[in-house]
């Protein structure tokens, strides 16, 4: 680059350093496991290399069981009782899983939720346990009470 006097001037680029905070004496450096380019230097661990395998039948059934328990707000003991009673009817009904869902849908707290008196099943359970509902003219405060269609 030429200046007015005709002399060449050099452009010097000065690298600006990041300001050092008052409580530390060294600038921030990348950790040993990371390169300055944002890539890891170390190989991935065993769990990172492991591929996601197809779910086993046990895992599928466990996830389905936990989903049902969560939806209906049941403990393991309550759910086990419903499954045991449904499996006792195995020869009498076509589909055991549909029978289990039918029994769970007949619970009073679930009926209150389905009708729309409560926004959640937990709220319906609380309303029932506080005795806000009558079935056949009798006050019922048991959320697991099995409602028959003739009693509605």
N, C-alpha and C positions, 0 to 999 in steps of 0.2 A: 504494500500500500504506500502511495506517495503522499507526502505532506507538502505544505506550501514551499518549504525550503528545498524540496527535491530529495530529501533524504528518506531512506527507507526506515519505516518504523516497525518494530516488532509488536505483535499483539501477544500479550502474555495472558494466558488464562490462569487465574488463580482459583484453585479448588476451594470452595467454601466449606469449612468444617462445620459440623453440627455443633450447636452450643452445648457445652457440658453443664449438666445441672449442678447446683451448688452443693448437693450432699454427696455426689460421687466424683471421683477423680478420673474415671476412665469412661471412654465413650462406649456406647452399647455395641456389643459384638454378637454375632450369631452363636447360638448354642453349638456344642460339639456335634450334636446329632443332625444338625442342619448345615447345608452349604450356603454360601452367600447368595446363591441363586434361588433359594427357596425349595431346594430338593433335599430329600433325606439321603444321607450317606449310607446309613445302615440298611441291610436287607429287611424286608418286612418280617414280623414275628410269625409264629406258627398260626396263631388265630387269624391273622390278616391274610395268610396264604390259603387258608382253608376255604373251600368253595361251599356255597350254600347248597346243602343236599336236599333232596326231596323229603318231605315230611313223612314220617312213618305213620302207620295206622294208629298206633298208640297215641302219638302226638295229636293227630287229627281228632280222635275221640276225646282226648283230654281237653283240647281247646274248645271243642263243642260243649262239653260238660261245663267248663268254667264260664263260657258265654251264657248258657242257660241259667246257671247259678247267679251270675251277675245281673242278668235281665230281671229276674224275679226276686232278687234280694234274699236268697236262701243261704243258709249255712250248709256245710258239708253234711252234717247229721240230718238236717231236714231233707236235703236233696236225696240222700241215700235212702231214706224212708220212702220217698215217692218212687224211686227207681225200683226198690224191692217190691212194693205193692204192685207196680206196673208189670214187672217181670213175672209175678205170680199169675197174672192174667194172660200169659204168653199164648197159651193154646186157644183162648177164647176170643182174642182180637187179631185182626189181620196185621196191623203195623204197630209194634210196641212203641216206637218213638213218637208216632202221632198220638197214641194213647197217653203217653207221658205229658206231652204238650197240652193235650185236652184237659188232663187233671190239673196241671199248673194254671191253665187259663180259668178254671172254675174257682180258684181261691178268691175270697172276698176282697182282699186288697187289690188284686188284679182286676176284678170286675169293677170296682170303684174307679180305678185308673182308666179302664176302657170306656166307661160311661162318660168320663170327662169331669168328674167332681174333683179330681186332683191332677196336678201337672206331672207328677212323677209317681212311681210306685212307692218310693220311700214316703212321700207325703200321704199317699193313700193308706199306707200301713199305719202311719201315725194317726190319721183321722179315725181309722177303724179301732185302733187300740185305745183311743180316747172316748170311744162309745158314741160317735155321732150318727151311727146307722142302725136301723132296725130291720130285722128279717122276720117276716111273719108276725109282726107286732112285738117282737122281743128284741131287746137291745143286745147287740153282738159286739164284743170287743176282742175277738180273736181273728187276726188277719188271715190265718190259714183255714178259716171256716170254708167248707166246700158248699158252694151255692148251686142249688138245682134250678133248672129253668122254670119249674112250676112255682118256685118260691120268690121269684123276682117281682 
